[in-house]
Amino acid sequence: MRRALRKFLVDSKVLEKGGGGEKSQEKSRTCEMAFRRRNKSYPFFSQEFLIQNHADIVFSLVIFILIGLMFEATAKTAILFIQPQYNISTLTPDGEVSLYHYGWKDCATVLFYLFITIILHAVVQEYILDKVNRRLHLSKSKNTKFNESGQLCVFYLVSSFWSLYILATVRHTHTHTLAQVKIYTLLSYNLLLTYLIPFFVQEGYLLHPSSLWENYPHSHLRFQVKFFYLTQLAYWFHALPELYFQKVRKEEIPRQLKYIGLYLSHILAAYLLNFTRVGLVLLFLQYLSEMGFHLSRLFYFIDETHHKMFDMWSVGFVLTRMVILTVMFLAVGFGLARSENQMLDWEMGNFNTLSIRLLVLLLVCSTQSWLLWKFFRFQLRRTREYRLEQARKRAAAKQQTPRAPKRDSVGHHENGVLKAENGTSPRLKKLKSP
């Protein structure tokens, strides 16, 4: 009996272990199936494969270019992609400074930083925006707008701070008159400082607005200025393949192509025509205004009752257009028009002629007027829709609450007799006998 009982217990344990193993195997199979469904593999160089792995492919190209720096045979070619070209060493009161001008080799640098921008775009999308989208549970249309605003908001934030830093720190050398030097000597407390005050005083573009058009052509740029323009071109050129990688809807492609083309045309005009100083101011103002709009839209997607930031942005949008037009007329229409050298010179980079000035003014003014027209048109349509919605609500409220008829008493009179609400005459009270 004992042997039989032991055999029975051992057999039951083996069965339990076997059943548990089968269950665990089934669970592992289901997990593997779920994992395979998530990471579905596509054939190499197919459309879905390129869209899903475009950041990894571009990253491998960047690594390939960086490896080229390790060998002498390929180092010169690799430097064309990484470092800005056409540098010239000049002597200034601060010492020896490297200045840059543009050329066809800048295309290779723009291409390399276009690859870098695609990688950063994928990093921001995967590690920031996708995680926020999972918590918000937005619809498909709102999800695409949220991603667009998130990407542009990061870019506008970085570019606006970068351009402000350049405008505040990149110095401009100009001579002062003898009367100004005498004023400096009177203000100085130490007599030794009067002999050390130089005739060259360094000031930024913000403190010296006339530097936007003085000493034109501005064909030689500091490293920060040239690198800023190259990265701006790389970002807006990278936005074209991103329309394919992000699977943008066909209805949205014309709208996005419009503002990508406008940015590229303005940045290229400022860079190639040597209007880089004016272009820095205009880009700073434009990016600051656009950053306000996309921040407002992000807060609206998080909380749909948040409308105050749109009102603040609308005021700032109109003011930005006025400031941009004022700066353009002041720098191009007034400052460059008073310049002595107004001859077209390709070698010196002088494009200060009447026809080019009019063309630049036409480009900027038409763009700003078109943006203002779209803005006012949108605001008028919005106010019209708001008034129609309020009128519908009032009409619906009137239909839902009809007025009740006024009555003097609970019943009503009919042929001189008081009748109750149900049409029967009220009962007369019985008089108690004394």
C-alpha positions as semicolon CSV with decimal commas, in nm:
position;residue;x (nm);y (nm);z (nm)
1;M;0,000;0,000;0,000
2;R;0,278;0,239;0,093
3;R;0,461;0,168;-0,232
4;A;0,146;0,224;-0,436
5;L;0,074;0,548;-0,253
6;R;0,429;0,676;-0,314
7;K;0,407;0,586;-0,683
8;F;0,075;0,766;-0,712
9;L;0,215;1,084;-0,550
10;V;0,526;1,082;-0,769
11;D;0,317;1,039;-1,085
12;S;0,086;1,326;-0,986
13;K;0,385;1,560;-0,924
14;V;0,533;1,474;-1,261
15;L;0,202;1,550;-1,430
16;E;0,176;1,883;-1,247
17;K;0,528;1,976;-1,356
18;G;0,454;1,872;-1,711
19;G;0,128;2,071;-1,718
20;G;0,305;2,377;-1,580
21;G;0,574;2,342;-1,843
22;E;0,315;2,324;-2,118
23;K;0,145;2,636;-1,983
24;S;0,476;2,824;-1,966
25;Q;0,559;2,713;-2,319
26;E;0,223;2,841;-2,441
27;K;0,282;3,175;-2,266
28;S;0,627;3,207;-2,419
29;R;0,482;3,129;-2,764
30;T;0,216;3,398;-2,725
31;C;0,481;3,648;-2,611
32;E;0,695;3,562;-2,911
33;M;0,397;3,607;-3,143
34;A;0,320;3,944;-2,987
35;F;0,685;4,049;-3,019
36;R;0,690;3,943;-3,382
37;R;0,376;4,140;-3,454
38;R;0,523;4,456;-3,301
39;N;0,860;4,434;-3,476
40;K;0,742;4,321;-3,811
41;S;1,034;4,268;-4,046
42;Y;1,016;4,413;-4,396
43;P;1,227;4,319;-4,701
44;F;1,545;4,518;-4,749
45;F;1,521;4,846;-4,943
46;S;1,142;4,831;-4,950
47;Q;0,939;5,143;-4,881
48;E;0,836;5,039;-4,530
49;F;1,191;4,933;-4,445
50;L;1,332;5,274;-4,543
51;I;1,062;5,460;-4,350
52;Q;1,105;5,251;-4,036
53;N;1,487;5,252;-4,034
54;H;1,573;5,582;-4,206
55;A;1,741;5,726;-3,893
56;D;1,965;5,419;-3,856
57;I;2,061;5,430;-4,223
58;V;2,149;5,800;-4,201
59;F;2,343;5,740;-3,879
60;S;2,555;5,477;-4,056
61;L;2,635;5,733;-4,329
62;V;2,746;5,985;-4,065
63;I;2,972;5,723;-3,902
64;F;3,116;5,640;-4,245
65;I;3,209;6,009;-4,297
66;L;3,359;6,037;-3,949
67;I;3,571;5,725;-4,006
68;G;3,714;5,900;-4,313
69;L;3,890;6,147;-4,079
70;M;4,109;5,865;-3,946
71;F;4,294;5,810;-4,275
72;E;4,515;6,057;-4,457
73;A;4,384;5,962;-4,799
74;T;4,023;6,046;-4,710
75;A;4,070;6,310;-4,438
76;K;4,060;6,608;-4,676
77;T;3,737;6,485;-4,833
78;A;3,577;6,415;-4,495
79;I;3,663;6,764;-4,367
80;L;3,460;6,911;-4,657
81;F;3,147;6,761;-4,501
82;I;3,218;6,848;-4,138
83;Q;3,395;7,183;-4,124
84;P;3,284;7,508;-4,297
85;Q;3,517;7,598;-4,584
86;Y;3,660;7,916;-4,743
87;N;3,824;8,065;-4,433
88;I;4,055;8,366;-4,447
89;S;4,274;8,491;-4,160
90;T;4,259;8,868;-4,108
91;L;4,405;9,107;-3,851
92;T;4,162;9,304;-3,631
93;P;4,207;9,510;-3,313
94;D;4,122;9,191;-3,121
95;G;4,398;8,996;-3,297
96;E;4,399;8,745;-3,577
97;V;4,046;8,630;-3,666
98;S;3,929;8,370;-3,919
99;L;3,654;8,494;-4,149
100;Y;3,454;8,289;-4,400
101;H;3,277;8,341;-4,732
102;Y;3,051;8,110;-4,927
103;G;3,115;7,876;-5,220
104;W;3,003;7,552;-5,382
105;K;3,177;7,340;-5,114
106;D;2,912;7,455;-4,868
107;C;2,675;7,207;-5,033
108;A;2,873;6,918;-4,882
109;T;2,858;7,076;-4,535
110;V;2,484;7,133;-4,568
111;L;2,439;6,770;-4,672
112;F;2,629;6,640;-4,368
113;Y;2,430;6,852;-4,123
114;L;2,112;6,752;-4,303
115;F;2,196;6,394;-4,196
116;I;2,256;6,515;-3,839
117;T;1,921;6,694;-3,840
118;I;1,738;6,379;-3,952
119;I;1,894;6,187;-3,662
120;L;1,799;6,458;-3,409
121;H;1,448;6,469;-3,553
122;A;1,408;6,095;-3,491
123;V;1,550;6,126;-3,136
124;V;1,305;6,403;-3,041
125;Q;1,017;6,211;-3,195
126;E;1,092;5,879;-3,026
127;Y;1,210;5,985;-2,680
128;I;0,994;6,294;-2,617
129;L;0,690;6,333;-2,842
130;D;0,587;5,966;-2,865
131;K;0,596;5,931;-2,486
132;V;0,376;6,239;-2,442
133;N;0,134;6,115;-2,711
134;R;0,079;5,788;-2,525
135;R;-0,037;5,976;-2,218
136;L;-0,259;6,226;-2,400
137;H;-0,448;5,969;-2,618
138;L;-0,503;6,216;-2,903
139;S;-0,685;6,144;-3,227
140;K;-0,492;6,080;-3,548
141;S;-0,534;6,433;-3,686
142;K;-0,442;6,596;-3,355
143;N;-0,151;6,356;-3,317
144;T;0,008;6,472;-3,644
145;K;-0,040;6,839;-3,550
146;F;0,106;6,774;-3,205
147;N;0,415;6,611;-3,358
148;E;0,457;6,894;-3,606
149;S;0,428;7,162;-3,337
150;G;0,661;6,972;-3,105
151;Q;0,936;6,940;-3,366
152;L;0,907;7,302;-3,480
153;C;0,890;7,430;-3,124
154;V;1,223;7,267;-3,038
155;F;1,382;7,405;-3,355
156;Y;1,245;7,758;-3,310
157;L;1,352;7,763;-2,945
158;V;1,712;7,665;-3,026
159;S;1,736;7,892;-3,332
160;S;1,589;8,200;-3,162
161;F;1,831;8,174;-2,868
162;W;2,122;8,106;-3,106
163;S;2,043;8,404;-3,330
164;L;1,997;8,631;-3,026
165;Y;2,335;8,516;-2,893
166;I;2,499;8,599;-3,228
167;L;2,333;8,940;-3,246
168;A;2,445;9,023;-2,893
169;T;2,800;8,885;-2,902
170;V;2,930;8,908;-3,261
171;R;3,110;9,236;-3,261
172;H;3,120;9,509;-3,520
173;T;3,427;9,730;-3,568
174;H;3,372;10,093;-3,654
175;T;3,566;10,419;-3,608
176;H;3,460;10,706;-3,387
177;T;3,504;11,076;-3,451
178;L;3,738;11,298;-3,254
179;A;3,446;11,463;-3,071
180;Q;3,327;11,125;-2,942
181;V;3,679;11,044;-2,818
182;K;3,690;11,377;-2,630
183;I;3,364;11,285;-2,457
184;Y;3,519;10,954;-2,350
185;T;3,823;11,137;-2,209
186;L;3,603;11,370;-2,002
187;L;3,407;11,079;-1,860
188;S;3,717;10,880;-1,764
189;Y;3,841;10,916;-1,407
190;N;4,199;10,814;-1,472
191;L;4,415;11,022;-1,699
192;L;4,600;10,714;-1,818
193;L;4,280;10,575;-1,966
194;T;4,255;10,875;-2,199
195;Y;4,567;10,758;-2,382
196;L;4,452;10,396;-2,394
197;I;4,106;10,458;-2,543
198;P;4,125;10,316;-2,896
199;F;3,972;10,462;-3,206
200;F;3,811;10,121;-3,269
201;V;3,528;10,029;-3,034
202;Q;3,362;9,688;-3,052
203;E;2,981;9,676;-3,036
204;G;2,720;9,413;-3,114
205;Y;2,456;9,447;-3,381
206;L;2,184;9,510;-3,123
207;L;2,369;9,806;-2,969
208;H;2,463;9,945;-3,308
209;P;2,169;9,909;-3,552
210;S;2,344;10,103;-3,829
211;S;2,587;9,810;-3,860
212;L;2,308;9,626;-4,045
213;W;2,391;9,828;-4,358
214;E;2,728;9,991;-4,288
215;N;3,042;9,859;-4,460
216;Y;2,838;9,658;-4,712
217;P;2,909;9,406;-4,867
218;H;2,926;9,177;-4,563
219;S;3,092;8,902;-4,763
220;H;3,326;8,786;-4,485
221;L;3,147;8,619;-4,195
222;R;3,245;8,503;-3,849
223;F;3,237;8,129;-3,784
224;Q;2,918;8,150;-3,577
225;V;2,729;8,341;-3,846
226;K;2,827;8,107;-4,128
227;F;2,762;7,794;-3,924
228;F;2,420;7,932;-3,824
229;Y;2,318;7,982;-4,188
230;L;2,447;7,639;-4,291
231;T;2,247;7,466;-4,018
232;Q;1,935;7,667;-4,108
233;L;1,962;7,552;-4,469
234;A;2,024;7,194;-4,353
235;Y;1,712;7,196;-4,134
236;W;1,475;7,329;-4,400
237;F;1,618;7,100;-4,668
238;H;1,575;6,805;-4,429
239;A;1,205;6,894;-4,397
240;L;1,151;6,780;-4,759
241;P;1,242;6,409;-4,711
242;E;1,067;6,414;-4,371
243;L;0,738;6,457;-4,556
244;Y;0,800;6,108;-4,694
245;F;0,942;5,956;-4,376
246;Q;0,657;6,085;-4,156
247;K;0,388;5,973;-4,404
248;V;0,228;6,316;-4,421
249;R;-0,119;6,321;-4,571
250;K;-0,159;6,448;-4,926
251;E;-0,387;6,729;-4,806
252;E;-0,113;6,863;-4,576
253;I;0,176;6,845;-4,824
254;P;0,097;7,169;-5,021
255;R;0,068;7,372;-4,701
256;Q;0,400;7,245;-4,566
257;L;0,575;7,288;-4,901
258;K;0,468;7,655;-4,900
259;Y;0,634;7,752;-4,574
260;I;0,939;7,531;-4,642
261;G;0,985;7,709;-4,977
262;L;0,940;8,052;-4,816
263;Y;1,201;7,983;-4,549
264;L;1,450;7,845;-4,801
265;S;1,405;8,137;-5,042
266;H;1,452;8,399;-4,768
267;I;1,754;8,228;-4,607
268;L;1,923;8,164;-4,943
269;A;1,864;8,526;-5,050
270;A;2,018;8,661;-4,728
271;Y;2,314;8,422;-4,750
272;L;2,396;8,457;-5,120
273;L;2,332;8,833;-5,148
274;N;2,539;8,907;-4,833
275;F;2,244;9,043;-4,634
276;T;2,336;8,817;-4,345
277;R;2,305;9,079;-4,071
278;V;1,956;9,184;-4,170
279;G;1,866;8,817;-4,217
280;L;1,971;8,737;-3,859
281;V;1,736;9,000;-3,719
282;L;1,446;8,890;-3,938
283;L;1,495;8,521;-3,856
284;F;1,508;8,598;-3,483
285;L;1,179;8,788;-3,498
286;Q;1,011;8,528;-3,719
287;Y;1,123;8,232;-3,506
288;L;1,014;8,404;-3,186
289;S;0,664;8,461;-3,327
290;E;0,632;8,107;-3,464
291;M;0,754;7,959;-3,136
292;G;0,470;8,139;-2,956
293;F;0,215;7,990;-3,194
294;H;0,337;7,631;-3,163
295;L;0,368;7,659;-2,785
296;S;0,007;7,779;-2,772
297;R;-0,101;7,483;-2,985
298;L;0,085;7,236;-2,763
299;F;-0,082;7,375;-2,450
300;Y;-0,418;7,361;-2,629
301;F;-0,375;6,990;-2,707
302;I;-0,286;6,924;-2,344
303;D;-0,581;7,129;-2,212
304;E;-0,848;7,236;-2,463
305;T;-0,977;7,511;-2,233
306;H;-0,644;7,693;-2,267
307;H;-0,709;7,980;-2,515
308;K;-0,532;8,278;-2,357
309;M;-0,196;8,201;-2,517
310;F;-0,353;8,222;-2,864
311;D;-0,478;8,572;-2,783
312;M;-0,130;8,676;-2,667
313;W;0,023;8,523;-2,979
314;S;-0,219;8,704;-3,211
315;V;-0,109;9,042;-3,069
316;G;0,257;8,943;-3,098
317;F;0,206;8,819;-3,454
318;V;0,083;9,156;-3,580
319;L;0,356;9,344;-3,394
320;T;0,622;9,113;-3,540
321;R;0,504;9,183;-3,896
322;M;0,524;9,558;-3,831
323;V;0,874;9,534;-3,684
324;I;1,000;9,316;-3,972
325;L;0,869;9,562;-4,232
326;T;1,020;9,854;-4,041
327;V;1,363;9,687;-4,021
328;M;1,356;9,601;-4,392
329;F;1,268;9,954;-4,504
330;L;1,521;10,101;-4,263
331;A;1,811;9,873;-4,362
332;V;1,750;9,803;-4,731
333;G;1,531;10,092;-4,843
334;F;1,705;10,367;-4,645
335;G;2,050;10,248;-4,529
336;L;2,178;10,070;-4,842
337;A;2,022;10,334;-5,069
338;R;2,257;10,596;-4,915
339;S;2,566;10,384;-4,976
340;E;2,822;10,525;-5,218
341;N;2,911;10,195;-5,383
342;Q;2,600;10,087;-5,577
343;M;2,763;9,892;-5,859
344;L;2,713;9,518;-5,915
345;D;3,039;9,337;-5,839
346;W;3,036;8,956;-5,830
347;E;3,395;8,921;-5,710
348;M;3,351;9,154;-5,413
349;G;3,000;9,024;-5,345
350;N;2,837;9,365;-5,386
351;F;2,469;9,334;-5,483
352;N;2,365;9,681;-5,371
353;T;2,181;9,791;-5,684
354;L;1,838;9,945;-5,719
355;S;1,685;9,644;-5,894
356;I;1,815;9,394;-5,634
357;R;1,703;9,614;-5,344
358;L;1,354;9,641;-5,494
359;L;1,346;9,265;-5,554
360;V;1,444;9,192;-5,191
361;L;1,190;9,440;-5,058
362;L;0,922;9,292;-5,281
363;L;1,001;8,940;-5,159
364;V;0,987;9,028;-4,789
365;C;0,694;9,271;-4,808
366;S;0,480;9,036;-5,018
367;T;0,548;8,750;-4,777
368;Q;0,459;8,959;-4,471
369;S;0,146;9,101;-4,634
370;W;0,037;8,749;-4,736
371;L;0,084;8,628;-4,379
372;L;-0,116;8,922;-4,244
373;W;-0,393;8,861;-4,498
374;K;-0,415;8,494;-4,398
375;F;-0,415;8,590;-4,030
376;F;-0,696;8,847;-4,058
377;R;-0,895;8,616;-4,283
378;F;-0,868;8,338;-4,024
379;Q;-0,968;8,572;-3,742
380;L;-1,273;8,703;-3,932
381;R;-1,385;8,348;-4,014
382;R;-1,337;8,250;-3,651
383;T;-1,545;8,542;-3,520
384;R;-1,818;8,469;-3,777
385;E;-1,833;8,104;-3,672
386;Y;-1,841;8,206;-3,304
387;R;-2,136;8,441;-3,363
388;L;-2,328;8,173;-3,554
389;E;-2,265;7,924;-3,275
390;Q;-2,387;8,170;-3,012
391;A;-2,703;8,242;-3,216
392;R;-2,775;7,868;-3,243
393;K;-2,732;7,824;-2,870
394;R;-2,975;8,109;-2,800
395;A;-3,233;7,966;-3,040
396;A;-3,200;7,621;-2,883
397;A;-3,237;7,768;-2,535
398;K;-3,558;7,946;-2,634
399;Q;-3,709;7,626;-2,775
400;Q;-3,623;7,419;-2,470
401;T;-3,779;7,654;-2,209
402;P;-4,137;7,752;-2,317
403;R;-4,321;7,997;-2,094
404;A;-4,593;7,847;-1,866
405;P;-4,941;8,016;-1,882
406;K;-5,018;8,238;-1,583
407;R;-5,326;8,150;-1,378
408;D;-5,485;8,338;-1,093
409;S;-5,589;8,025;-0,901
410;V;-5,552;7,651;-0,912
411;G;-5,868;7,601;-1,120
412;H;-6,054;7,813;-1,376
413;H;-6,406;7,950;-1,420
414;E;-6,651;7,799;-1,664
415;N;-7,013;7,934;-1,690
416;G;-6,967;8,111;-1,363
417;V;-6,865;7,791;-1,179
418;L;-6,512;7,729;-1,047
419;K;-6,366;7,411;-1,196
420;A;-6,053;7,224;-1,107
421;E;-5,761;7,154;-1,342
422;N;-5,907;6,815;-1,443
423;G;-6,239;6,974;-1,546
424;T;-6,445;6,861;-1,243
425;S;-6,610;7,109;-1,008
426;P;-6,460;7,124;-0,661
427;R;-6,645;6,955;-0,382
428;L;-6,836;7,170;-0,141
429;K;-6,743;7,143;0,219
430;K;-7,007;6,984;0,444
431;L;-7,119;7,196;0,728
432;K;-7,107;7,027;1,061
433;S;-7,432;7,026;1,253
434;P;-7,417;7,216;1,579
